[in-house]
Amino acid sequence: MVPKRFTWLGVAMVGMAGCSSVLPTGLTAEAPVPPAADRTVELTPPPAIAQQAPTIPEDLLAAGATLTVADVVEIALSNNPLTQASYFRALAARAQVGIDRAPYYPTIDLDINAARTKQSALGGQFDYRLTSYGPVATLNFLLYDVGGRAADAESSRLGLLAADWTHTAVIQNVILGVQQTFVQYLNARAQLEAARTNLKTAQTAHDAASVRRKAGVATIADELQAQTAMSQAQLAVDRLSGQVLALRGALATAMGLPANTPYDVGNLPEDLPVDEVSKTVEDLIAEARSVRPDLAAARLEAERADVHINSVRADGLPSLFASADANRTYYDPSTYAKYGDSWAVRVGLNIPIFRGFETKYSVQKAKDDAAVAAAEAESLEQQVILQVWTSYYGLQTANQLVKTSRDLLASAEQSERVALGRYREGVGTIIDLLTAQSALADARAEEILARSGWFYALAQLARDTGVASPTLKAAVSVTKEGATP
């Protein structure tokens, strides 16, 4: 006969073996290690995280669909994982507010207990077995804690506000990145069109040289030089065509869409409101210090760290609490009564006496953390001022570059016309004509680059100031086009 203790041991081992499937994987699965210092571990790649399909408006799926910068920004904000992450951080911060307000309410627990007891009397001559079971309700309530609950609740509220401001900052950064990619694409398209125009201009020079050579008033050298210039113009067209397609895919990726998504955008506008910004740099700096979202989040984090000092300090101060419990216990066999009721109400005062100086150092750490947060907020404010200052004068420079580049383009066009006329009349050389055409090509590129830089500077100033960019939304025109570049 197997002793009972071994029988129970075997049952326990079998039970543990049966429960191994419900234990955490970290307690049951083997953790691989390298077999040697010069050997790798064969690991199974972790499963890919399931991703939500990107949001693609139905009108975008149509062939040759045309998008404005507002459409591009809206699509990007819907699909960008950074905005989704900051959004869920804000939701988590809102839930934390509810967690930190919970101590203002009592806690109520319900337990159901059952017990089987055996009692012996007179040296084991008499055995008495009793089964008892019943519910137990317990209530606990923190009455007063010298401001600890209030500090925690205020800290979480400030954390929620900081998360909201951070979400706004993330959105503005995404908008800036999408706008910049959008303008890069428009710039590349405009540069491509300018290169095609330059190719036509070079073709005109080549035709003029060919006509003059056939007429016997020019040498083969003129025609060859014109042919070289035309080939260089063709190379520029080919190179820019590849850049346009690459940036088209980059813009689709910035919107969170596949790079081969069929869509199209408008052209870089000719007319720009270069005098749109009428505020002084001091006004914009003041506005940025007031509404810049990342600066507001940093200030709230500094205030939150300061409030946290009160929460830490309250852990070392007395607290007053109350508790109550009630239970009903049923008996089997019921010798005297089928059940018994009991209840108790307690009021207690907890006075921390000594915790190994934990409270002292915790308070000091909280003060140091608050000083760090305040210094970081001040440093960010200085950076914001510098960013607004730089982007403001960057926009002023962009305004001037637009005006100057247009003057340069106008004079280069006139110079090229004069050089072409002189060459056709036989009073100019092919070198003069090719030089004028090269200057015209450079002027076209500079004028387009100046317009693109203006949009860049405007978007940067809007982001650095902490406001949206309605001017960019209104200024970028859209031209319906049937085919992609």
C-alpha positions in Angstrom: 0.0 0.0 0.0 1.4 3.4 -1.0 1.5 5.9 1.8 -0.9 8.8 1.5 1.8 11.4 1.5 3.4 9.9 -1.7 -0.1 9.6 -3.3 -0.7 13.3 -2.7 2.8 14.1 -4.0 2.1 12.2 -7.2 -1.2 14.0 -7.7 0.4 17.3 -7.1 3.1 16.6 -9.7 0.5 15.5 -12.2 -1.5 18.6 -11.5 1.5 20.8 -12.0 2.3 19.0 -15.3 -1.2 19.6 -16.5 -1.1 23.3 -15.5 2.2 23.9 -17.4 0.2 25.0 -20.4 -1.3 27.9 -18.6 2.0 29.2 -17.2 3.7 32.2 -18.8 5.9 31.3 -21.7 8.9 32.8 -20.0 8.7 30.1 -17.3 8.4 27.2 -19.6 10.0 27.9 -23.0 13.7 27.5 -23.4 15.8 30.7 -24.0 18.4 30.0 -26.7 22.0 31.0 -26.2 25.0 31.0 -28.6 26.7 27.6 -28.6 30.1 29.3 -28.7 31.6 32.8 -28.9 32.1 32.4 -32.7 28.7 30.9 -33.4 25.4 32.5 -34.1 22.0 31.4 -32.7 19.4 30.1 -35.0 16.3 32.2 -34.2 12.8 32.3 -35.6 12.0 35.8 -36.8 9.2 37.4 -34.8 5.8 37.7 -36.5 5.2 41.0 -38.3 2.9 43.4 -36.6 -0.5 43.6 -38.3 -0.9 47.0 -40.0 -4.0 48.7 -41.0 -4.5 49.3 -44.7 -3.7 52.9 -45.7 -6.6 55.2 -46.2 -7.1 56.0 -49.9 -10.0 58.2 -50.9 -12.1 56.8 -53.7 -11.5 59.9 -56.0 -7.7 59.2 -55.7 -8.1 55.8 -57.2 -9.2 57.3 -60.5 -6.6 57.4 -63.2 -5.0 60.9 -63.5 -6.5 62.1 -60.2 -5.3 65.6 -59.2 -4.5 66.5 -55.6 -4.0 69.8 -53.9 -1.5 70.2 -51.0 -4.5 70.2 -48.7 -5.5 66.7 -50.0 -2.0 65.5 -49.6 -1.7 66.7 -46.0 -5.1 65.2 -45.1 -4.2 61.8 -46.6 -0.8 61.8 -44.8 -2.3 62.7 -41.4 -4.8 59.8 -41.8 -2.1 57.2 -42.6 1.0 58.4 -40.8 2.0 56.1 -37.9 3.6 59.0 -35.9 0.2 60.8 -35.6 -1.5 57.5 -34.6 1.1 56.9 -31.9 0.8 60.4 -30.4 -3.0 60.0 -30.6 -2.9 56.8 -28.5 -0.5 58.4 -26.1 -3.0 61.1 -25.5 -5.7 58.4 -24.9 -3.4 56.6 -22.5 -2.8 59.9 -20.7 -6.6 60.4 -20.4 -6.9 57.0 -18.8 -4.1 57.8 -16.4 -6.2 60.8 -15.2 -8.9 58.3 -14.2 -6.4 56.1 -12.5 -5.0 58.9 -10.4 -8.4 60.1 -9.4 -9.5 56.6 -8.2 -8.1 57.1 -4.6 -10.8 59.7 -4.0 -13.3 56.9 -4.1 -13.7 53.9 -1.7 -12.7 50.4 -2.8 -15.1 47.5 -2.2 -14.0 43.9 -2.4 -16.1 40.7 -2.2 -14.4 37.4 -1.2 -16.0 34.0 -1.0 -14.2 31.6 1.3 -14.6 27.9 2.0 -12.8 25.8 4.6 -12.8 22.2 5.7 -11.4 21.7 9.2 -10.8 18.7 11.4 -10.5 18.8 15.2 -9.5 16.1 17.6 -10.2 15.7 21.3 -9.1 13.4 24.1 -5.9 12.3 22.3 -7.6 11.6 19.0 -10.5 9.5 20.4 -13.0 11.9 19.1 -12.8 13.6 15.6 -14.9 16.6 14.6 -15.1 17.8 11.0 -16.6 21.1 10.1 -17.3 22.7 6.7 -17.6 26.6 6.7 -18.2 28.9 3.8 -19.6 32.3 3.1 -19.0 35.8 1.6 -16.9 38.6 3.0 -17.4 42.2 1.9 -14.6 44.7 2.6 -14.6 48.5 2.2 -11.5 50.7 2.4 -11.5 54.5 2.1 -8.6 57.0 2.4 -9.9 59.9 4.3 -6.9 62.3 4.3 -3.3 62.0 3.1 -1.9 65.6 3.2 -2.3 66.3 -0.5 -0.9 63.2 -2.0 -4.0 62.3 -4.0 -4.5 65.9 -5.2 -0.9 66.0 -6.4 -1.2 62.8 -8.3 -4.5 63.9 -9.9 -3.1 67.3 -10.9 0.1 65.6 -12.3 -1.9 63.3 -14.5 -4.1 66.2 -15.7 -1.0 68.2 -16.7 0.3 65.0 -18.3 -2.8 64.8 -20.5 -2.5 68.4 -21.5 1.1 67.9 -22.4 0.2 64.8 -24.5 -2.4 66.8 -26.3 0.1 69.6 -27.1 2.6 66.9 -28.2 0.1 65.4 -30.5 -0.4 68.8 -32.1 3.3 69.2 -32.5 3.6 65.8 -34.2 0.8 66.8 -36.6 2.6 70.1 -37.4 5.9 68.2 -38.0 4.1 65.8 -40.3 2.4 68.6 -42.2 5.8 70.3 -42.7 7.4 67.2 -44.0 4.6 66.5 -46.4 4.6 70.1 -47.6 8.3 70.0 -48.2 8.1 66.8 -50.2 5.1 68.2 -52.1 7.1 71.3 -53.0 10.1 69.2 -54.0 7.9 67.3 -56.4 6.5 70.5 -57.9 10.0 72.0 -58.2 11.2 68.9 -60.0 8.2 69.0 -62.4 8.9 72.7 -63.0 12.6 72.1 -63.6 11.7 69.3 -66.0 9.5 71.7 -68.0 12.2 74.3 -68.0 14.7 71.7 -69.2 12.3 70.8 -72.0 12.1 74.4 -72.9 15.9 74.7 -72.8 16.0 71.7 -75.2 13.7 73.5 -77.6 15.9 76.6 -77.3 19.0 74.5 -78.1 17.2 73.0 -81.0 16.5 76.5 -82.3 20.2 77.3 -82.1 21.2 74.1 -83.8 18.7 74.7 -86.6 20.1 78.2 -87.1 23.7 76.9 -87.2 22.6 74.3 -89.7 20.9 76.8 -92.0 24.0 79.1 -91.9 26.4 76.2 -92.6 24.3 75.2 -95.6 24.3 78.8 -96.8 28.1 78.7 -96.6 28.3 81.5 -94.0 29.2 79.2 -91.0 31.5 76.3 -90.4 30.8 72.8 -89.3 32.2 73.8 -85.9 29.2 76.0 -85.3 26.8 73.2 -86.0 28.8 70.7 -83.8 28.9 73.2 -80.9 25.1 73.6 -81.2 24.7 69.9 -81.4 26.7 69.5 -78.2 24.6 72.0 -76.4 21.5 70.3 -77.5 22.8 66.9 -76.3 23.6 68.4 -72.9 20.0 69.8 -72.7 18.7 66.3 -73.6 20.8 64.8 -70.7 19.3 67.4 -68.3 15.7 66.3 -69.4 16.5 62.7 -69.0 18.1 63.2 -65.5 15.2 65.4 -64.3 12.6 62.9 -65.6 14.1 60.3 -63.3 14.0 62.7 -60.4 10.4 63.6 -61.0 9.4 59.9 -60.9 11.4 59.3 -57.7 9.9 62.3 -56.0 6.5 61.2 -57.1 7.0 57.9 -55.3 8.4 59.7 -52.3 5.3 61.9 -52.0 3.1 58.9 -52.2 5.1 57.3 -49.4 4.8 60.5 -47.4 1.1 60.1 -47.7 1.3 56.5 -46.4 0.4 55.1 -49.9 2.2 52.7 -52.2 4.8 54.4 -54.4 3.0 53.3 -57.5 -0.4 54.8 -56.5 -1.9 56.6 -59.6 -2.3 60.3 -58.8 -1.2 63.7 -60.0 -0.7 67.2 -58.6 -0.7 70.7 -60.1 2.1 73.0 -61.2 4.3 75.4 -59.2 2.4 78.7 -59.4 3.8 81.7 -61.1 2.2 84.4 -58.9 3.3 84.3 -55.3 2.1 86.6 -52.5 5.6 87.5 -51.6 4.4 90.3 -49.3 2.0 88.0 -47.4 3.9 88.1 -44.0 3.1 91.5 -42.6 4.0 90.8 -39.0 7.3 91.8 -37.5 9.7 89.2 -36.2 9.0 90.3 -32.7 5.3 89.6 -33.1 6.0 86.2 -34.6 8.3 85.3 -31.7 5.7 86.4 -29.2 3.1 84.3 -31.0 5.4 81.3 -31.1 6.1 81.6 -27.3 2.4 81.5 -26.8 1.1 78.8 -29.2 4.1 76.6 -30.1 2.8 73.2 -29.1 6.1 71.5 -28.2 7.0 74.5 -26.0 3.6 74.3 -24.3 4.2 70.6 -23.7 7.6 71.2 -22.2 6.2 73.9 -19.9 3.5 71.5 -18.7 6.0 68.8 -18.1 8.0 71.2 -16.0 4.9 72.1 -14.0 4.0 68.5 -13.7 7.4 67.7 -12.3 7.0 70.5 -9.8 3.6 69.1 -8.7 5.2 65.6 -8.4 7.3 66.9 -5.5 4.1 67.3 -3.4 3.1 63.7 -4.2 6.4 62.3 -3.2 6.5 64.4 0.0 3.0 63.1 1.0 4.3 59.5 1.1 6.2 60.4 4.2 3.4 62.2 6.0 0.5 60.8 8.1 -2.6 59.5 6.4 -6.1 58.8 7.8 -8.1 55.9 6.6 -11.3 54.0 7.3 -12.2 50.4 6.6 -15.2 48.2 7.2 -16.0 44.5 6.6 -19.0 42.3 7.0 -19.2 38.5 6.5 -21.7 35.7 6.8 -20.4 32.2 7.5 -22.4 29.0 7.0 -21.6 25.9 9.0 -22.0 22.2 8.1 -23.0 20.5 10.3 -25.0 23.2 11.9 -24.8 22.2 15.6 -26.0 25.5 17.0 -26.8 27.7 14.1 -26.8 27.4 10.3 -24.8 30.6 9.9 -23.2 33.4 11.8 -22.9 37.2 10.9 -20.1 39.6 11.9 -19.0 43.1 11.0 -16.4 45.6 12.0 -15.6 49.3 11.3 -12.2 50.7 11.8 -10.6 54.1 11.6 -6.8 54.2 11.5 -4.0 56.8 11.4 -0.8 55.8 9.6 2.3 57.7 10.7 5.5 56.9 8.9 8.4 57.0 11.4 11.4 55.8 9.6 11.9 54.4 6.1 15.6 54.4 5.7 15.7 58.0 4.5 13.7 57.0 1.4 11.3 59.9 1.6 14.1 62.4 2.0 16.0 61.2 -1.1 12.8 60.8 -3.1 11.8 64.4 -2.4 15.3 65.6 -3.3 15.2 63.5 -6.6 11.8 65.0 -7.4 13.1 68.5 -6.9 16.1 67.8 -9.1 13.8 66.3 -11.8 11.7 69.5 -11.6 14.8 71.6 -12.0 15.8 69.6 -15.0 12.4 69.9 -16.6 12.3 73.7 -16.0 15.8 74.0 -17.6 14.8 72.0 -20.6 11.7 74.1 -21.1 13.8 77.2 -20.9 16.3 75.8 -23.4 13.5 74.8 -25.8 12.1 78.4 -25.6 15.5 79.8 -26.7 15.5 77.3 -29.6 12.0 78.3 -30.6 13.0 82.0 -30.6 16.1 81.2 -32.8 14.0 79.0 -35.2 11.4 81.8 -35.7 14.2 84.4 -36.1 16.0 82.2 -38.7 12.8 81.2 -40.6 11.5 84.8 -40.6 14.6 86.1 -42.3 14.8 83.0 -44.4 11.4 84.0 -45.8 12.5 87.6 -46.3 15.5 86.3 -48.2 13.2 84.0 -50.3 11.0 87.0 -51.1 14.0 88.9 -52.4 15.3 85.9 -54.3 12.0 85.6 -56.1 12.1 89.2 -57.2 15.8 89.1 -58.2 15.5 85.8 -60.1 12.6 87.2 -62.1 14.6 90.2 -63.1 17.5 87.8 -64.0 15.2 85.7 -66.1 13.7 88.6 -67.9 17.2 90.0 -68.8 18.4 86.5 -69.8 15.4 86.0 -72.1 16.1 89.3 -73.8 19.8 88.6 -74.1 19.1 85.2 -75.7 16.7 86.8 -78.2 19.2 89.4 -79.1 22.0 86.8 -79.4 19.9 84.6 -81.6 18.9 87.5 -83.9 22.5 88.6 -84.2 23.6 85.1 -85.1 21.0 84.7 -87.7 21.9 88.0 -89.2 25.6 86.9 -89.3 26.9 89.6 -86.9 27.2 87.3 -83.9 29.0 84.1 -83.1 27.7 80.7 -82.1 29.7 81.1 -78.8 27.7 84.3 -78.0 24.5 82.5 -78.7 25.3 79.4 -76.7 26.5 81.5 -73.8 23.3 83.4 -73.8 21.3 80.2 -73.9 23.3 78.7 -71.1 22.7 81.9 -69.0 19.0 81.6 -69.8 18.8 78.0 -68.8 20.5 78.9 -65.5 18.1 81.8 -65.0 15.1 79.6 -65.6 16.4 77.1 -63.0 17.2 79.8 -60.5 13.7 81.4 -60.9 12.0 78.0 -60.3 14.3 77.3 -57.3 13.5 80.7 -55.9 9.7 80.0 -56.1 10.1 76.6 -54.5 12.4 78.1 -51.8 9.7 80.6 -51.0 7.2 77.9 -50.3 9.8 76.0 -48.3 10.5 79.2 -46.2 6.8 79.9 -45.7 6.0 76.4 -44.5 9.0 76.4 -42.2 8.0 79.8 -40.7 4.4 78.5 -40.1 5.7 75.4 -38.3 8.3 77.4 -36.3 5.6 79.9 -35.2 3.3 77.0 -34.3 0.4 77.9 -36.6 -1.0 76.3 -39.8 -0.1 77.5 -43.2 -3.2 78.7 -45.0 -1.1 80.7 -47.4 0.6 77.6 -48.7 -2.8 75.9 -49.1 -4.3 78.7 -51.0 -1.2 79.6 -53.1 -0.4 76.2 -54.7 -2.6 76.1 -57.8 -3.9 72.9 -59.3 -3.9 72.3 -63.0 -5.9 69.4 -64.4 -3.7 67.1 -66.4 -4.6 64.0 -68.2 -1.3 62.1 -68.0 1.4 61.6 -65.4 4.8 63.1 -66.1 
